[in-house]
Amino acid sequence: MRRYHDQNKLRQAARVLGLSRTRDGDLRPMVHALKLFPSMNTAEENERLGAAVYAMRHWREYQNLCGRVRSNRESL
């Protein structure tokens, strides 16, 4: 099954998370921690959680976008 991504959501995820993230090094533990007690999350943390989940589901596209932005071929 192929997953299609929304370019606007991908750009928003890059704005929220930044351009230098690793999937296993910091996103997975962050998602796990934010999902433990969702009722205690602030609005900013919920936005970060949504962006991280979306970026992990569309990891290749997220990395390609971050690479294009870092090399100044594209802007957020």
PyMOL Python script that loads the backbone (N, CA, C, O; Angstrom):
from pymol import cmd

cmd.read_pdbstr("""\
ATOM      1  N   MET A   1       0.844  -1.177   0.000  1.00  0.00           N
ATOM      2  CA  MET A   1       0.000   0.000   0.000  1.00  0.00           C
ATOM      3  C   MET A   1       0.889   1.240   0.000  1.00  0.00           C
ATOM      4  O   MET A   1       1.784   1.380   0.834  1.00  0.00           O
ATOM      5  N   ARG A   2       0.637   2.102  -0.913  1.00  0.00           N
ATOM      6  CA  ARG A   2       1.426   3.314  -1.031  1.00  0.00           C
ATOM      7  C   ARG A   2       0.766   4.443  -0.251  1.00  0.00           C
ATOM      8  O   ARG A   2      -0.447   4.639  -0.318  1.00  0.00           O
ATOM      9  N   ARG A   3       1.581   5.172   0.481  1.00  0.00           N
ATOM     10  CA  ARG A   3       1.064   6.305   1.251  1.00  0.00           C
ATOM     11  C   ARG A   3       1.390   7.592   0.502  1.00  0.00           C
ATOM     12  O   ARG A   3       2.536   7.838   0.128  1.00  0.00           O
ATOM     13  N   TYR A   4       0.380   8.391   0.295  1.00  0.00           N
ATOM     14  CA  TYR A   4       0.582   9.680  -0.341  1.00  0.00           C
ATOM     15  C   TYR A   4       0.691  10.751   0.726  1.00  0.00           C
ATOM     16  O   TYR A   4      -0.001  10.705   1.744  1.00  0.00           O
ATOM     17  N   HIS A   5       1.555  11.705   0.488  1.00  0.00           N
ATOM     18  CA  HIS A   5       1.761  12.746   1.490  1.00  0.00           C
ATOM     19  C   HIS A   5       1.202  14.070   0.991  1.00  0.00           C
ATOM     20  O   HIS A   5       1.080  14.306  -0.211  1.00  0.00           O
ATOM     21  N   ASP A   6       0.870  14.911   1.933  1.00  0.00           N
ATOM     22  CA  ASP A   6       0.403  16.257   1.664  1.00  0.00           C
ATOM     23  C   ASP A   6       1.599  17.191   1.833  1.00  0.00           C
ATOM     24  O   ASP A   6       2.196  17.252   2.908  1.00  0.00           O
ATOM     25  N   GLN A   7       1.940  17.906   0.785  1.00  0.00           N
ATOM     26  CA  GLN A   7       3.129  18.755   0.814  1.00  0.00           C
ATOM     27  C   GLN A   7       3.035  19.840   1.889  1.00  0.00           C
ATOM     28  O   GLN A   7       4.042  20.195   2.503  1.00  0.00           O
ATOM     29  N   ASN A   8       1.832  20.365   2.117  1.00  0.00           N
ATOM     30  CA  ASN A   8       1.680  21.400   3.149  1.00  0.00           C
ATOM     31  C   ASN A   8       1.912  20.838   4.553  1.00  0.00           C
ATOM     32  O   ASN A   8       2.544  21.487   5.386  1.00  0.00           O
ATOM     33  N   LYS A   9       1.403  19.636   4.812  1.00  0.00           N
ATOM     34  CA  LYS A   9       1.624  19.010   6.124  1.00  0.00           C
ATOM     35  C   LYS A   9       3.097  18.674   6.318  1.00  0.00           C
ATOM     36  O   LYS A   9       3.625  18.767   7.426  1.00  0.00           O
ATOM     37  N   LEU A  10       3.755  18.282   5.229  1.00  0.00           N
ATOM     38  CA  LEU A  10       5.171  17.959   5.313  1.00  0.00           C
ATOM     39  C   LEU A  10       5.998  19.206   5.629  1.00  0.00           C
ATOM     40  O   LEU A  10       6.925  19.150   6.436  1.00  0.00           O
ATOM     41  N   ARG A  11       5.665  20.319   4.997  1.00  0.00           N
ATOM     42  CA  ARG A  11       6.362  21.586   5.279  1.00  0.00           C
ATOM     43  C   ARG A  11       6.102  22.045   6.711  1.00  0.00           C
ATOM     44  O   ARG A  11       7.008  22.544   7.378  1.00  0.00           O
ATOM     45  N   GLN A  12       4.871  21.878   7.184  1.00  0.00           N
ATOM     46  CA  GLN A  12       4.551  22.249   8.561  1.00  0.00           C
ATOM     47  C   GLN A  12       5.337  21.392   9.543  1.00  0.00           C
ATOM     48  O   GLN A  12       5.835  21.891  10.552  1.00  0.00           O
ATOM     49  N   ALA A  13       5.445  20.106   9.244  1.00  0.00           N
ATOM     50  CA  ALA A  13       6.226  19.214  10.108  1.00  0.00           C
ATOM     51  C   ALA A  13       7.681  19.651  10.150  1.00  0.00           C
ATOM     52  O   ALA A  13       8.307  19.614  11.209  1.00  0.00           O
ATOM     53  N   ALA A  14       8.232  20.066   9.007  1.00  0.00           N
ATOM     54  CA  ALA A  14       9.622  20.520   8.973  1.00  0.00           C
ATOM     55  C   ALA A  14       9.784  21.825   9.757  1.00  0.00           C
ATOM     56  O   ALA A  14      10.813  22.038  10.399  1.00  0.00           O
ATOM     57  N   ARG A  15       8.778  22.694   9.707  1.00  0.00           N
ATOM     58  CA  ARG A  15       8.855  23.948  10.476  1.00  0.00           C
ATOM     59  C   ARG A  15       8.813  23.663  11.975  1.00  0.00           C
ATOM     60  O   ARG A  15       9.555  24.271  12.746  1.00  0.00           O
ATOM     61  N   VAL A  16       7.955  22.749  12.382  1.00  0.00           N
ATOM     62  CA  VAL A  16       7.784  22.454  13.804  1.00  0.00           C
ATOM     63  C   VAL A  16       8.979  21.676  14.347  1.00  0.00           C
ATOM     64  O   VAL A  16       9.483  21.984  15.428  1.00  0.00           O
ATOM     65  N   LEU A  17       9.431  20.672  13.603  1.00  0.00           N
ATOM     66  CA  LEU A  17      10.470  19.780  14.103  1.00  0.00           C
ATOM     67  C   LEU A  17      11.883  20.250  13.809  1.00  0.00           C
ATOM     68  O   LEU A  17      12.810  19.902  14.540  1.00  0.00           O
ATOM     69  N   GLY A  18      12.064  21.016  12.779  1.00  0.00           N
ATOM     70  CA  GLY A  18      13.403  21.418  12.376  1.00  0.00           C
ATOM     71  C   GLY A  18      13.913  20.525  11.264  1.00  0.00           C
ATOM     72  O   GLY A  18      13.221  19.605  10.828  1.00  0.00           O
ATOM     73  N   LEU A  19      15.120  20.794  10.808  1.00  0.00           N
ATOM     74  CA  LEU A  19      15.660  20.117   9.637  1.00  0.00           C
ATOM     75  C   LEU A  19      16.673  19.033   9.961  1.00  0.00           C
ATOM     76  O   LEU A  19      17.054  18.278   9.067  1.00  0.00           O
ATOM     77  N   SER A  20      17.112  18.929  11.175  1.00  0.00           N
ATOM     78  CA  SER A  20      18.163  17.971  11.531  1.00  0.00           C
ATOM     79  C   SER A  20      17.661  16.967  12.561  1.00  0.00           C
ATOM     80  O   SER A  20      18.154  16.931  13.689  1.00  0.00           O
ATOM     81  N   ARG A  21      16.694  16.164  12.181  1.00  0.00           N
ATOM     82  CA  ARG A  21      16.133  15.154  13.072  1.00  0.00           C
ATOM     83  C   ARG A  21      16.563  13.769  12.620  1.00  0.00           C
ATOM     84  O   ARG A  21      16.824  13.536  11.440  1.00  0.00           O
ATOM     85  N   THR A  22      16.632  12.862  13.571  1.00  0.00           N
ATOM     86  CA  THR A  22      16.865  11.462  13.242  1.00  0.00           C
ATOM     87  C   THR A  22      15.642  10.672  13.683  1.00  0.00           C
ATOM     88  O   THR A  22      15.005  10.989  14.688  1.00  0.00           O
ATOM     89  N   ARG A  23      15.335   9.662  12.929  1.00  0.00           N
ATOM     90  CA  ARG A  23      14.125   8.896  13.196  1.00  0.00           C
ATOM     91  C   ARG A  23      14.219   8.125  14.505  1.00  0.00           C
ATOM     92  O   ARG A  23      13.326   8.217  15.347  1.00  0.00           O
ATOM     93  N   ASP A  24      15.281   7.375  14.677  1.00  0.00           N
ATOM     94  CA  ASP A  24      15.399   6.529  15.860  1.00  0.00           C
ATOM     95  C   ASP A  24      16.060   7.244  17.029  1.00  0.00           C
ATOM     96  O   ASP A  24      15.832   6.878  18.182  1.00  0.00           O
ATOM     97  N   GLY A  25      16.874   8.256  16.750  1.00  0.00           N
ATOM     98  CA  GLY A  25      17.614   8.925  17.810  1.00  0.00           C
ATOM     99  C   GLY A  25      16.780   9.848  18.659  1.00  0.00           C
ATOM    100  O   GLY A  25      16.970   9.911  19.874  1.00  0.00           O
ATOM    101  N   ASP A  26      15.848  10.577  18.040  1.00  0.00           N
ATOM    102  CA  ASP A  26      15.077  11.504  18.866  1.00  0.00           C
ATOM    103  C   ASP A  26      13.583  11.545  18.575  1.00  0.00           C
ATOM    104  O   ASP A  26      12.816  11.938  19.454  1.00  0.00           O
ATOM    105  N   LEU A  27      13.135  11.162  17.393  1.00  0.00           N
ATOM    106  CA  LEU A  27      11.700  11.242  17.127  1.00  0.00           C
ATOM    107  C   LEU A  27      10.904  10.122  17.801  1.00  0.00           C
ATOM    108  O   LEU A  27       9.866  10.384  18.409  1.00  0.00           O
ATOM    109  N   ARG A  28      11.370   8.903  17.701  1.00  0.00           N
ATOM    110  CA  ARG A  28      10.621   7.797  18.321  1.00  0.00           C
ATOM    111  C   ARG A  28      10.495   7.969  19.837  1.00  0.00           C
ATOM    112  O   ARG A  28       9.397   7.813  20.371  1.00  0.00           O
ATOM    113  N   PRO A  29      11.592   8.286  20.551  1.00  0.00           N
ATOM    114  CA  PRO A  29      11.433   8.500  21.999  1.00  0.00           C
ATOM    115  C   PRO A  29      10.532   9.691  22.332  1.00  0.00           C
ATOM    116  O   PRO A  29       9.804   9.658  23.323  1.00  0.00           O
ATOM    117  N   MET A  30      10.577  10.739  21.511  1.00  0.00           N
ATOM    118  CA  MET A  30       9.737  11.902  21.755  1.00  0.00           C
ATOM    119  C   MET A  30       8.265  11.537  21.580  1.00  0.00           C
ATOM    120  O   MET A  30       7.427  11.916  22.398  1.00  0.00           O
ATOM    121  N   VAL A  31       7.950  10.795  20.502  1.00  0.00           N
ATOM    122  CA  VAL A  31       6.570  10.373  20.271  1.00  0.00           C
ATOM    123  C   VAL A  31       6.096   9.477  21.413  1.00  0.00           C
ATOM    124  O   VAL A  31       4.977   9.624  21.906  1.00  0.00           O
ATOM    125  N   HIS A  32       6.938   8.567  21.819  1.00  0.00           N
ATOM    126  CA  HIS A  32       6.570   7.678  22.925  1.00  0.00           C
ATOM    127  C   HIS A  32       6.280   8.477  24.199  1.00  0.00           C
ATOM    128  O   HIS A  32       5.283   8.230  24.876  1.00  0.00           O
ATOM    129  N   ALA A  33       7.134   9.414  24.514  1.00  0.00           N
ATOM    130  CA  ALA A  33       6.951  10.209  25.730  1.00  0.00           C
ATOM    131  C   ALA A  33       5.691  11.072  25.656  1.00  0.00           C
ATOM    132  O   ALA A  33       4.975  11.205  26.648  1.00  0.00           O
ATOM    133  N   LEU A  34       5.418  11.654  24.498  1.00  0.00           N
ATOM    134  CA  LEU A  34       4.243  12.517  24.383  1.00  0.00           C
ATOM    135  C   LEU A  34       2.945  11.720  24.349  1.00  0.00           C
ATOM    136  O   LEU A  34       1.882  12.256  24.661  1.00  0.00           O
ATOM    137  N   LYS A  35       3.020  10.441  23.972  1.00  0.00           N
ATOM    138  CA  LYS A  35       1.812   9.611  23.956  1.00  0.00           C
ATOM    139  C   LYS A  35       1.502   8.977  25.306  1.00  0.00           C
ATOM    140  O   LYS A  35       0.418   8.422  25.485  1.00  0.00           O
ATOM    141  N   LEU A  36       2.423   9.045  26.253  1.00  0.00           N
ATOM    142  CA  LEU A  36       2.193   8.413  27.549  1.00  0.00           C
ATOM    143  C   LEU A  36       1.009   9.032  28.291  1.00  0.00           C
ATOM    144  O   LEU A  36       0.106   8.318  28.725  1.00  0.00           O
ATOM    145  N   PHE A  37       1.010  10.342  28.435  1.00  0.00           N
ATOM    146  CA  PHE A  37      -0.062  11.047  29.131  1.00  0.00           C
ATOM    147  C   PHE A  37      -0.555  12.195  28.250  1.00  0.00           C
ATOM    148  O   PHE A  37      -0.203  13.349  28.496  1.00  0.00           O
ATOM    149  N   PRO A  38      -1.360  11.901  27.233  1.00  0.00           N
ATOM    150  CA  PRO A  38      -1.778  12.953  26.298  1.00  0.00           C
ATOM    151  C   PRO A  38      -2.613  14.054  26.945  1.00  0.00           C
ATOM    152  O   PRO A  38      -2.657  15.172  26.433  1.00  0.00           O
ATOM    153  N   SER A  39      -3.264  13.763  28.038  1.00  0.00           N
ATOM    154  CA  SER A  39      -4.073  14.795  28.683  1.00  0.00           C
ATOM    155  C   SER A  39      -3.211  15.874  29.337  1.00  0.00           C
ATOM    156  O   SER A  39      -3.699  16.971  29.607  1.00  0.00           O
ATOM    157  N   MET A  40      -1.946  15.578  29.594  1.00  0.00           N
ATOM    158  CA  MET A  40      -1.062  16.553  30.211  1.00  0.00           C
ATOM    159  C   MET A  40      -0.304  17.404  29.200  1.00  0.00           C
ATOM    160  O   MET A  40       0.400  18.338  29.583  1.00  0.00           O
ATOM    161  N   ASN A  41      -0.441  17.089  27.898  1.00  0.00           N
ATOM    162  CA  ASN A  41       0.273  17.830  26.862  1.00  0.00           C
ATOM    163  C   ASN A  41      -0.314  19.217  26.662  1.00  0.00           C
ATOM    164  O   ASN A  41      -1.522  19.423  26.774  1.00  0.00           O
ATOM    165  N   THR A  42       0.567  20.160  26.365  1.00  0.00           N
ATOM    166  CA  THR A  42       0.119  21.492  25.991  1.00  0.00           C
ATOM    167  C   THR A  42      -0.229  21.487  24.505  1.00  0.00           C
ATOM    168  O   THR A  42      -0.004  20.493  23.815  1.00  0.00           O
ATOM    169  N   ALA A  43      -0.771  22.583  24.021  1.00  0.00           N
ATOM    170  CA  ALA A  43      -1.116  22.685  22.601  1.00  0.00           C
ATOM    171  C   ALA A  43       0.137  22.571  21.736  1.00  0.00           C
ATOM    172  O   ALA A  43       0.101  21.949  20.675  1.00  0.00           O
ATOM    173  N   GLU A  44       1.239  23.163  22.179  1.00  0.00           N
ATOM    174  CA  GLU A  44       2.497  23.087  21.439  1.00  0.00           C
ATOM    175  C   GLU A  44       3.015  21.647  21.371  1.00  0.00           C
ATOM    176  O   GLU A  44       3.505  21.205  20.332  1.00  0.00           O
ATOM    177  N   GLU A  45       2.902  20.925  22.483  1.00  0.00           N
ATOM    178  CA  GLU A  45       3.341  19.531  22.499  1.00  0.00           C
ATOM    179  C   GLU A  45       2.470  18.657  21.614  1.00  0.00           C
ATOM    180  O   GLU A  45       2.973  17.737  20.969  1.00  0.00           O
ATOM    181  N   ASN A  46       1.166  18.930  21.572  1.00  0.00           N
ATOM    182  CA  ASN A  46       0.281  18.181  20.684  1.00  0.00           C
ATOM    183  C   ASN A  46       0.616  18.448  19.223  1.00  0.00           C
ATOM    184  O   ASN A  46       0.564  17.536  18.397  1.00  0.00           O
ATOM    185  N   GLU A  47       0.959  19.691  18.899  1.00  0.00           N
ATOM    186  CA  GLU A  47       1.364  20.036  17.539  1.00  0.00           C
ATOM    187  C   GLU A  47       2.671  19.312  17.182  1.00  0.00           C
ATOM    188  O   GLU A  47       2.808  18.795  16.073  1.00  0.00           O
ATOM    189  N   ARG A  48       3.616  19.275  18.104  1.00  0.00           N
ATOM    190  CA  ARG A  48       4.873  18.580  17.894  1.00  0.00           C
ATOM    191  C   ARG A  48       4.649  17.077  17.716  1.00  0.00           C
ATOM    192  O   ARG A  48       5.294  16.444  16.880  1.00  0.00           O
ATOM    193  N   LEU A  49       3.736  16.513  18.503  1.00  0.00           N
ATOM    194  CA  LEU A  49       3.418  15.093  18.389  1.00  0.00           C
ATOM    195  C   LEU A  49       2.819  14.772  17.023  1.00  0.00           C
ATOM    196  O   LEU A  49       3.217  13.799  16.383  1.00  0.00           O
ATOM    197  N   GLY A  50       1.874  15.577  16.582  1.00  0.00           N
ATOM    198  CA  GLY A  50       1.269  15.357  15.267  1.00  0.00           C
ATOM    199  C   GLY A  50       2.284  15.481  14.142  1.00  0.00           C
ATOM    200  O   GLY A  50       2.265  14.694  13.196  1.00  0.00           O
ATOM    201  N   ALA A  51       3.165  16.461  14.241  1.00  0.00           N
ATOM    202  CA  ALA A  51       4.193  16.649  13.220  1.00  0.00           C
ATOM    203  C   ALA A  51       5.179  15.484  13.211  1.00  0.00           C
ATOM    204  O   ALA A  51       5.594  15.030  12.145  1.00  0.00           O
ATOM    205  N   ALA A  52       5.549  15.004  14.383  1.00  0.00           N
ATOM    206  CA  ALA A  52       6.506  13.897  14.462  1.00  0.00           C
ATOM    207  C   ALA A  52       5.911  12.605  13.911  1.00  0.00           C
ATOM    208  O   ALA A  52       6.590  11.863  13.201  1.00  0.00           O
ATOM    209  N   VAL A  53       4.664  12.334  14.230  1.00  0.00           N
ATOM    210  CA  VAL A  53       4.006  11.126  13.711  1.00  0.00           C
ATOM    211  C   VAL A  53       3.901  11.212  12.193  1.00  0.00           C
ATOM    212  O   VAL A  53       4.153  10.227  11.498  1.00  0.00           O
ATOM    213  N   TYR A  54       3.530  12.386  11.671  1.00  0.00           N
ATOM    214  CA  TYR A  54       3.412  12.548  10.221  1.00  0.00           C
ATOM    215  C   TYR A  54       4.778  12.403   9.547  1.00  0.00           C
ATOM    216  O   TYR A  54       4.888  11.765   8.500  1.00  0.00           O
ATOM    217  N   ALA A  55       5.806  12.986  10.136  1.00  0.00           N
ATOM    218  CA  ALA A  55       7.143  12.892   9.553  1.00  0.00           C
ATOM    219  C   ALA A  55       7.655  11.453   9.572  1.00  0.00           C
ATOM    220  O   ALA A  55       8.308  11.020   8.622  1.00  0.00           O
ATOM    221  N   MET A  56       7.370  10.715  10.626  1.00  0.00           N
ATOM    222  CA  MET A  56       7.825   9.326  10.687  1.00  0.00           C
ATOM    223  C   MET A  56       7.085   8.456   9.678  1.00  0.00           C
ATOM    224  O   MET A  56       7.668   7.524   9.125  1.00  0.00           O
ATOM    225  N   ARG A  57       5.828   8.742   9.437  1.00  0.00           N
ATOM    226  CA  ARG A  57       5.073   7.968   8.449  1.00  0.00           C
ATOM    227  C   ARG A  57       5.518   8.271   7.023  1.00  0.00           C
ATOM    228  O   ARG A  57       5.404   7.424   6.137  1.00  0.00           O
ATOM    229  N   HIS A  58       6.020   9.467   6.808  1.00  0.00           N
ATOM    230  CA  HIS A  58       6.475   9.890   5.481  1.00  0.00           C
ATOM    231  C   HIS A  58       7.952  10.269   5.565  1.00  0.00           C
ATOM    232  O   HIS A  58       8.350  11.353   5.140  1.00  0.00           O
ATOM    233  N   TRP A  59       8.736   9.387   6.104  1.00  0.00           N
ATOM    234  CA  TRP A  59      10.128   9.682   6.434  1.00  0.00           C
ATOM    235  C   TRP A  59      10.961  10.041   5.217  1.00  0.00           C
ATOM    236  O   TRP A  59      11.704  11.021   5.266  1.00  0.00           O
ATOM    237  N   ARG A  60      10.871   9.298   4.140  1.00  0.00           N
ATOM    238  CA  ARG A  60      11.689   9.568   2.953  1.00  0.00           C
ATOM    239  C   ARG A  60      11.382  10.943   2.375  1.00  0.00           C
ATOM    240  O   ARG A  60      12.296  11.690   2.025  1.00  0.00           O
ATOM    241  N   GLU A  61      10.106  11.277   2.275  1.00  0.00           N
ATOM    242  CA  GLU A  61       9.731  12.584   1.748  1.00  0.00           C
ATOM    243  C   GLU A  61      10.183  13.709   2.684  1.00  0.00           C
ATOM    244  O   GLU A  61      10.613  14.769   2.229  1.00  0.00           O
ATOM    245  N   TYR A  62      10.082  13.468   3.994  1.00  0.00           N
ATOM    246  CA  TYR A  62      10.523  14.454   4.980  1.00  0.00           C
ATOM    247  C   TYR A  62      12.026  14.702   4.862  1.00  0.00           C
ATOM    248  O   TYR A  62      12.465  15.852   4.879  1.00  0.00           O
ATOM    249  N   GLN A  63      12.808  13.648   4.744  1.00  0.00           N
ATOM    250  CA  GLN A  63      14.255  13.790   4.608  1.00  0.00           C
ATOM    251  C   GLN A  63      14.630  14.478   3.304  1.00  0.00           C
ATOM    252  O   GLN A  63      15.552  15.294   3.278  1.00  0.00           O
ATOM    253  N   ASN A  64      13.926  14.161   2.222  1.00  0.00           N
ATOM    254  CA  ASN A  64      14.191  14.817   0.943  1.00  0.00           C
ATOM    255  C   ASN A  64      13.900  16.309   1.024  1.00  0.00           C
ATOM    256  O   ASN A  64      14.674  17.122   0.518  1.00  0.00           O
ATOM    257  N   LEU A  65      12.785  16.675   1.660  1.00  0.00           N
ATOM    258  CA  LEU A  65      12.451  18.089   1.829  1.00  0.00           C
ATOM    259  C   LEU A  65      13.502  18.804   2.668  1.00  0.00           C
ATOM    260  O   LEU A  65      13.934  19.903   2.320  1.00  0.00           O
ATOM    261  N   CYS A  66      13.917  18.184   3.776  1.00  0.00           N
ATOM    262  CA  CYS A  66      14.936  18.800   4.639  1.00  0.00           C
ATOM    263  C   CYS A  66      16.247  18.977   3.888  1.00  0.00           C
ATOM    264  O   CYS A  66      16.926  19.988   4.065  1.00  0.00           O
ATOM    265  N   GLY A  67      16.610  18.022   3.062  1.00  0.00           N
ATOM    266  CA  GLY A  67      17.829  18.133   2.272  1.00  0.00           C
ATOM    267  C   GLY A  67      17.750  19.257   1.263  1.00  0.00           C
ATOM    268  O   GLY A  67      18.722  19.987   1.072  1.00  0.00           O
ATOM    269  N   ARG A  68      16.604  19.407   0.613  1.00  0.00           N
ATOM    270  CA  ARG A  68      16.443  20.501  -0.355  1.00  0.00           C
ATOM    271  C   ARG A  68      16.491  21.860   0.326  1.00  0.00           C
ATOM    272  O   ARG A  68      17.055  22.809  -0.218  1.00  0.00           O
ATOM    273  N   VAL A  69      15.902  21.960   1.514  1.00  0.00           N
ATOM    274  CA  VAL A  69      15.910  23.240   2.240  1.00  0.00           C
ATOM    275  C   VAL A  69      17.317  23.557   2.734  1.00  0.00           C
ATOM    276  O   VAL A  69      17.759  24.703   2.650  1.00  0.00           O
ATOM    277  N   ARG A  70      18.033  22.540   3.254  1.00  0.00           N
ATOM    278  CA  ARG A  70      19.395  22.782   3.738  1.00  0.00           C
ATOM    279  C   ARG A  70      20.336  23.185   2.625  1.00  0.00           C
ATOM    280  O   ARG A  70      21.269  23.954   2.858  1.00  0.00           O
ATOM    281  N   SER A  71      20.113  22.681   1.412  1.00  0.00           N
ATOM    282  CA  SER A  71      20.993  23.029   0.293  1.00  0.00           C
ATOM    283  C   SER A  71      20.491  24.265  -0.466  1.00  0.00           C
ATOM    284  O   SER A  71      20.974  24.566  -1.557  1.00  0.00           O
ATOM    285  N   ASN A  72      19.528  24.973   0.113  1.00  0.00           N
ATOM    286  CA  ASN A  72      18.996  26.224  -0.434  1.00  0.00           C
ATOM    287  C   ASN A  72      18.357  26.080  -1.798  1.00  0.00           C
ATOM    288  O   ASN A  72      18.321  27.043  -2.564  1.00  0.00           O
ATOM    289  N   ARG A  73      17.850  24.899  -2.121  1.00  0.00           N
ATOM    290  CA  ARG A  73      17.115  24.730  -3.365  1.00  0.00           C
ATOM    291  C   ARG A  73      15.640  25.018  -3.184  1.00  0.00           C
ATOM    292  O   ARG A  73      14.914  25.213  -4.159  1.00  0.00           O
ATOM    293  N   GLU A  74      15.194  25.046  -1.935  1.00  0.00           N
ATOM    294  CA  GLU A  74      13.800  25.262  -1.609  1.00  0.00           C
ATOM    295  C   GLU A  74      13.700  25.983  -0.275  1.00  0.00           C
ATOM    296  O   GLU A  74      14.636  25.956   0.524  1.00  0.00           O
ATOM    297  N   SER A  75      12.575  26.620  -0.039  1.00  0.00           N
ATOM    298  CA  SER A  75      12.387  27.274   1.263  1.00  0.00           C
ATOM    299  C   SER A  75      11.122  26.744   1.908  1.00  0.00           C
ATOM    300  O   SER A  75      10.229  26.223   1.239  1.00  0.00           O
ATOM    301  N   LEU A  76      11.065  26.887   3.219  1.00  0.00           N
ATOM    302  CA  LEU A  76       9.876  26.441   3.947  1.00  0.00           C
ATOM    303  C   LEU A  76       8.861  27.542   3.886  1.00  0.00           C
ATOM    304  O   LEU A  76       7.766  27.404   4.431  1.00  0.00           O
TER     305      LEU A  76
END
""", "prot")
cmd.dss("prot")
cmd.show_as("cartoon", "prot")
cmd.util.cbc("prot")
cmd.orient("prot")
